[in-house]
Amino acid sequence: MMYRYKCTIAYEGAAYEGWQSQKNGRSIQEQVEAVLQRLTGKKINVIASGRTDAGVSASAQVCMFDTDRHMTGRKWQGAINAFLPDDIHIVKCEEADPVCFHARYNVRWKKYVYRIHMGEYDVFTRNIACQCPLMLDTDAMREAIPYLIGTHDFTSFNSSPLSEYPDQVRTVFDIDMKVEGNMITLTFRGKGFLRFMVRMMAGALMEVGKHKHAPSYIKEMLDAKDKSFPHKNAPANGLRLEEVNYFDILSLSEEGMVREFLYNDVLPEGYTITQLEEMVKKQEGIVLYAFTTRHSQEMLGIFVKDENQGILYVYDEKNLPAAKSLEEGLSAWCTVHIGPGALHIKTAQVKS
């Protein structure tokens, strides 16, 4: 029997060529895998929520591994940390559902933080913040930030090849900027980011802060959708991955899944995404979940959970087999009524 473990891991990226294993150079992934092989005598693949680039740090990267050796998460945490270098540390380890949890595919959003120290070079923040000798115009930077928030084509803001990633549309949920003394802290939250995307956004904001460009230059970059458009890639040492947030899956099969509603879903009429997320957190009274296809995430219906009972409403009768394939998984959470009068066709009112 195989067991899945979810690990929250912190690392200082200065000595590594990024998370992912490299042919040349050290990576965080290979350090963790080497320890697991030492502990189990087997080669174990570790999968993270996503890559971090060379020099980028993390306080809460999330990864997972599967093994036939069963131990408590706490024991795994202690065993792995005993052999890791001092700049990598497992903060938490817990057993996860091998069917419904995946470190990469269940990500709701990630939070990256970029720090800029302005003015005189500071030896005490040199490893955690970009050192900018100038005092930046933070008002101009704040004026530029809204251009980056929302769903855009970020072709001009990343180095991921179009041949590998033809769709470079991404959604940035919000960007927060705080200024404390000489330190600027930029917090970026989004579903996913392309290579160097956060550093290029931070670099563009710094250029605005230096008065090299007007705030509207951000819009020009977005509209250009051009890899060759002039841009700055902010130094890696200022960037840290600080949170990976996951959505819950109640049941999963090859035909479909029942999961939390996500940002780009068509929502039930009268509800916001914040209200639906709060329902799941509180688990009080009626809780609504999305019924979708597994891979394309096409919306097929709504699962209504009320205390210990649940009803799966299906939009189209042709999707009843997909709904029935989820019955066993859903029964672990509540009594599921499937059949006439329970699992039936319902033309739900939905809104974007």
CORCORWO-V702112 format. One record per residue. N is the residue number from 1. SS is DSSP state (H for helix, E for strand, L for the rest). OMEGA is omega in whole degrees, 0 to 359 (NA if undefined). NEAR is the number of other C-alpha atoms within 12 Angstrom. Layout:
n=N ss=SS omega=OMEGA near=NEAR
n=N ss=SS omega=OMEGA near=NEAR
This chain:
n=1 ss=L omega=180 near=9
n=2 ss=L omega=179 near=17
n=3 ss=E omega=179 near=22
n=4 ss=E omega=179 near=33
n=5 ss=E omega=178 near=40
n=6 ss=E omega=182 near=37
n=7 ss=E omega=168 near=37
n=8 ss=E omega=190 near=33
n=9 ss=E omega=177 near=37
n=10 ss=E omega=177 near=33
n=11 ss=E omega=172 near=38
n=12 ss=L omega=191 near=35
n=13 ss=H omega=189 near=35
n=14 ss=H omega=186 near=30
n=15 ss=H omega=188 near=25
n=16 ss=L omega=179 near=30
n=17 ss=L omega=179 near=27
n=18 ss=L omega=180 near=34
n=19 ss=L omega=192 near=40
n=20 ss=L omega=178 near=30
n=21 ss=L omega=183 near=26
n=22 ss=L omega=173 near=18
n=23 ss=L omega=179 near=10
n=24 ss=L omega=180 near=11
n=25 ss=L omega=182 near=18
n=26 ss=L omega=175 near=24
n=27 ss=L omega=178 near=33
n=28 ss=H omega=181 near=44
n=29 ss=H omega=183 near=38
n=30 ss=H omega=177 near=30
n=31 ss=H omega=180 near=35
n=32 ss=H omega=181 near=42
n=33 ss=H omega=179 near=32
n=34 ss=H omega=178 near=25
n=35 ss=H omega=179 near=31
n=36 ss=H omega=178 near=31
n=37 ss=H omega=178 near=22
n=38 ss=H omega=183 near=18
n=39 ss=H omega=187 near=25
n=40 ss=H omega=185 near=20
n=41 ss=L omega=181 near=14
n=42 ss=L omega=175 near=16
n=43 ss=L omega=183 near=19
n=44 ss=L omega=179 near=27
n=45 ss=L omega=178 near=24
n=46 ss=L omega=182 near=35
n=47 ss=E omega=181 near=31
n=48 ss=E omega=179 near=35
n=49 ss=L omega=180 near=39
n=50 ss=L omega=181 near=33
n=51 ss=L omega=163 near=34
n=52 ss=L omega=186 near=44
n=53 ss=L omega=179 near=37
n=54 ss=L omega=177 near=31
n=55 ss=L omega=181 near=34
n=56 ss=L omega=182 near=43
n=57 ss=E omega=177 near=42
n=58 ss=E omega=172 near=45
n=59 ss=E omega=182 near=30
n=60 ss=E omega=169 near=33
n=61 ss=E omega=178 near=43
n=62 ss=E omega=177 near=43
n=63 ss=E omega=180 near=42
n=64 ss=E omega=172 near=40
n=65 ss=E omega=178 near=39
n=66 ss=E omega=181 near=33
n=67 ss=E omega=176 near=28
n=68 ss=L omega=178 near=17
n=69 ss=L omega=182 near=23
n=70 ss=L omega=172 near=20
n=71 ss=L omega=175 near=22
n=72 ss=L omega=178 near=19
n=73 ss=H omega=180 near=26
n=74 ss=H omega=179 near=20
n=75 ss=H omega=176 near=20
n=76 ss=H omega=180 near=32
n=77 ss=H omega=181 near=29
n=78 ss=H omega=182 near=22
n=79 ss=H omega=181 near=23
n=80 ss=H omega=182 near=31
n=81 ss=H omega=182 near=28
n=82 ss=L omega=184 near=19
n=83 ss=L omega=179 near=23
n=84 ss=L omega=174 near=27
n=85 ss=L omega=186 near=23
n=86 ss=L omega=182 near=17
n=87 ss=L omega=174 near=23
n=88 ss=E omega=183 near=33
n=89 ss=E omega=173 near=32
n=90 ss=E omega=182 near=39
n=91 ss=E omega=182 near=25
n=92 ss=E omega=174 near=27
n=93 ss=E omega=181 near=30
n=94 ss=E omega=178 near=30
n=95 ss=E omega=182 near=29
n=96 ss=E omega=178 near=26
n=97 ss=L omega=183 near=24
n=98 ss=L omega=179 near=23
n=99 ss=L omega=190 near=23
n=100 ss=L omega=178 near=28
n=101 ss=L omega=173 near=32
n=102 ss=L omega=186 near=32
n=103 ss=L omega=182 near=36
n=104 ss=L omega=190 near=28
n=105 ss=L omega=181 near=28
n=106 ss=L omega=183 near=34
n=107 ss=E omega=174 near=31
n=108 ss=E omega=175 near=30
n=109 ss=E omega=176 near=31
n=110 ss=E omega=177 near=38
n=111 ss=E omega=175 near=34
n=112 ss=E omega=178 near=42
n=113 ss=E omega=177 near=38
n=114 ss=E omega=183 near=42
n=115 ss=E omega=180 near=41
n=116 ss=E omega=174 near=46
n=117 ss=E omega=183 near=33
n=118 ss=E omega=174 near=29
n=119 ss=L omega=183 near=17
n=120 ss=L omega=179 near=18
n=121 ss=L omega=183 near=20
n=122 ss=L omega=182 near=19
n=123 ss=L omega=185 near=12
n=124 ss=L omega=178 near=12
n=125 ss=L omega=187 near=20
n=126 ss=L omega=181 near=23
n=127 ss=L omega=184 near=26
n=128 ss=L omega=183 near=33
n=129 ss=L omega=172 near=34
n=130 ss=E omega=181 near=40
n=131 ss=E omega=181 near=31
n=132 ss=E omega=184 near=28
n=133 ss=L omega=182 near=17
n=134 ss=L omega=171 near=21
n=135 ss=L omega=186 near=25
n=136 ss=L omega=175 near=27
n=137 ss=L omega=185 near=25
n=138 ss=H omega=177 near=30
n=139 ss=H omega=178 near=22
n=140 ss=H omega=178 near=26
n=141 ss=H omega=178 near=38
n=142 ss=H omega=179 near=29
n=143 ss=H omega=182 near=24
n=144 ss=H omega=187 near=33
n=145 ss=H omega=183 near=35
n=146 ss=L omega=179 near=25
n=147 ss=L omega=184 near=30
n=148 ss=L omega=183 near=42
n=149 ss=L omega=179 near=27
n=150 ss=E omega=181 near=23
n=151 ss=E omega=183 near=22
n=152 ss=E omega=168 near=27
n=153 ss=E omega=185 near=32
n=154 ss=L omega=181 near=43
n=155 ss=H omega=182 near=34
n=156 ss=H omega=187 near=38
n=157 ss=H omega=178 near=43
n=158 ss=L omega=180 near=37
n=159 ss=L omega=176 near=29
n=160 ss=L omega=183 near=22
n=161 ss=L omega=177 near=20
n=162 ss=L omega=179 near=20
n=163 ss=L omega=179 near=10
n=164 ss=L omega=182 near=11
n=165 ss=L omega=183 near=18
n=166 ss=L omega=178 near=15
n=167 ss=L omega=181 near=16
n=168 ss=L omega=173 near=29
n=169 ss=E omega=179 near=27
n=170 ss=E omega=180 near=30
n=171 ss=E omega=173 near=28
n=172 ss=E omega=184 near=34
n=173 ss=E omega=180 near=28
n=174 ss=E omega=175 near=24
n=175 ss=E omega=180 near=32
n=176 ss=E omega=177 near=27
n=177 ss=E omega=176 near=28
n=178 ss=E omega=179 near=21
n=179 ss=E omega=177 near=22
n=180 ss=E omega=184 near=14
n=181 ss=L omega=180 near=12
n=182 ss=L omega=183 near=26
n=183 ss=E omega=172 near=31
n=184 ss=E omega=177 near=35
n=185 ss=E omega=178 near=31
n=186 ss=E omega=180 near=38
n=187 ss=E omega=181 near=33
n=188 ss=E omega=178 near=40
n=189 ss=E omega=180 near=31
n=190 ss=E omega=181 near=35
n=191 ss=L omega=181 near=33
n=192 ss=L omega=183 near=34
n=193 ss=L omega=178 near=40
n=194 ss=L omega=185 near=34
n=195 ss=L omega=180 near=30
n=196 ss=L omega=186 near=33
n=197 ss=H omega=181 near=39
n=198 ss=H omega=180 near=45
n=199 ss=H omega=177 near=40
n=200 ss=H omega=175 near=36
n=201 ss=H omega=178 near=46
n=202 ss=H omega=179 near=44
n=203 ss=H omega=179 near=36
n=204 ss=H omega=178 near=40
n=205 ss=H omega=177 near=47
n=206 ss=H omega=178 near=46
n=207 ss=H omega=175 near=32
n=208 ss=H omega=179 near=30
n=209 ss=H omega=177 near=30
n=210 ss=L omega=183 near=23
n=211 ss=L omega=174 near=22
n=212 ss=L omega=177 near=22
n=213 ss=L omega=173 near=25
n=214 ss=L omega=178 near=25
n=215 ss=L omega=182 near=29
n=216 ss=L omega=178 near=25
n=217 ss=H omega=178 near=31
n=218 ss=H omega=179 near=40
n=219 ss=H omega=178 near=27
n=220 ss=H omega=179 near=24
n=221 ss=H omega=180 near=33
n=222 ss=H omega=183 near=32
n=223 ss=H omega=182 near=20
n=224 ss=H omega=181 near=20
n=225 ss=L omega=190 near=25
n=226 ss=L omega=180 near=22
n=227 ss=L omega=184 near=24
n=228 ss=L omega=180 near=15
n=229 ss=L omega=183 near=22
n=230 ss=L omega=181 near=23
n=231 ss=L omega=177 near=33
n=232 ss=L omega=176 near=30
n=233 ss=L omega=184 near=27
n=234 ss=L omega=182 near=31
n=235 ss=L omega=185 near=32
n=236 ss=H omega=187 near=42
n=237 ss=H omega=180 near=34
n=238 ss=H omega=187 near=40
n=239 ss=E omega=177 near=43
n=240 ss=E omega=172 near=42
n=241 ss=E omega=188 near=46
n=242 ss=E omega=177 near=28
n=243 ss=E omega=171 near=29
n=244 ss=E omega=184 near=34
n=245 ss=E omega=185 near=28
n=246 ss=E omega=173 near=27
n=247 ss=L omega=181 near=30
n=248 ss=L omega=170 near=29
n=249 ss=E omega=179 near=37
n=250 ss=E omega=181 near=36
n=251 ss=E omega=184 near=39
n=252 ss=E omega=174 near=33
n=253 ss=L omega=177 near=27
n=254 ss=L omega=184 near=20
n=255 ss=L omega=184 near=25
n=256 ss=L omega=178 near=34
n=257 ss=E omega=170 near=42
n=258 ss=E omega=186 near=47
n=259 ss=E omega=174 near=42
n=260 ss=L omega=172 near=39
n=261 ss=L omega=181 near=39
n=262 ss=L omega=189 near=36
n=263 ss=L omega=186 near=27
n=264 ss=L omega=180 near=24
n=265 ss=L omega=167 near=28
n=266 ss=L omega=188 near=27
n=267 ss=E omega=174 near=29
n=268 ss=E omega=183 near=28
n=269 ss=L omega=177 near=18
n=270 ss=L omega=182 near=15
n=271 ss=L omega=171 near=21
n=272 ss=L omega=179 near=22
n=273 ss=H omega=178 near=25
n=274 ss=H omega=179 near=16
n=275 ss=H omega=181 near=23
n=276 ss=H omega=177 near=30
n=277 ss=H omega=179 near=27
n=278 ss=H omega=176 near=20
n=279 ss=H omega=182 near=24
n=280 ss=H omega=180 near=29
n=281 ss=H omega=186 near=17
n=282 ss=H omega=182 near=14
n=283 ss=L omega=178 near=19
n=284 ss=L omega=180 near=15
n=285 ss=L omega=184 near=17
n=286 ss=E omega=177 near=22
n=287 ss=E omega=183 near=32
n=288 ss=E omega=177 near=39
n=289 ss=E omega=178 near=42
n=290 ss=E omega=172 near=47
n=291 ss=E omega=185 near=46
n=292 ss=E omega=169 near=39
n=293 ss=L omega=185 near=28
n=294 ss=L omega=190 near=27
n=295 ss=L omega=183 near=14
n=296 ss=L omega=179 near=14
n=297 ss=L omega=175 near=23
n=298 ss=L omega=182 near=21
n=299 ss=E omega=182 near=35
n=300 ss=E omega=182 near=37
n=301 ss=E omega=181 near=42
n=302 ss=E omega=174 near=39
n=303 ss=E omega=181 near=44
n=304 ss=E omega=180 near=37
n=305 ss=E omega=180 near=32
n=306 ss=E omega=184 near=23
n=307 ss=L omega=184 near=20
n=308 ss=L omega=179 near=20
n=309 ss=E omega=179 near=22
n=310 ss=E omega=177 near=30
n=311 ss=E omega=179 near=39
n=312 ss=E omega=179 near=47
n=313 ss=E omega=185 near=39
n=314 ss=E omega=183 near=35
n=315 ss=L omega=186 near=27
n=316 ss=L omega=185 near=22
n=317 ss=H omega=181 near=18
n=318 ss=H omega=181 near=15
n=319 ss=H omega=177 near=28
n=320 ss=H omega=178 near=30
n=321 ss=H omega=178 near=22
n=322 ss=H omega=179 near=31
n=323 ss=H omega=181 near=45
n=324 ss=H omega=180 near=34
n=325 ss=L omega=182 near=25
n=326 ss=L omega=186 near=37
n=327 ss=H omega=184 near=31
n=328 ss=H omega=180 near=21
n=329 ss=H omega=180 near=25
n=330 ss=H omega=182 near=34
n=331 ss=L omega=176 near=22
n=332 ss=L omega=183 near=16
n=333 ss=L omega=182 near=23
n=334 ss=L omega=174 near=23
n=335 ss=E omega=185 near=21
n=336 ss=E omega=179 near=29
n=337 ss=E omega=180 near=27
n=338 ss=L omega=182 near=27
n=339 ss=L omega=181 near=18
n=340 ss=L omega=178 near=12
n=341 ss=L omega=179 near=13
n=342 ss=L omega=176 near=22
n=343 ss=L omega=186 near=30
n=344 ss=L omega=182 near=27
n=345 ss=E omega=178 near=24
n=346 ss=L omega=175 near=22
n=347 ss=L omega=184 near=16
n=348 ss=L omega=174 near=23
n=349 ss=L omega=182 near=16
n=350 ss=E omega=177 near=20
n=351 ss=E omega=179 near=14
n=352 ss=L omega=NA near=15
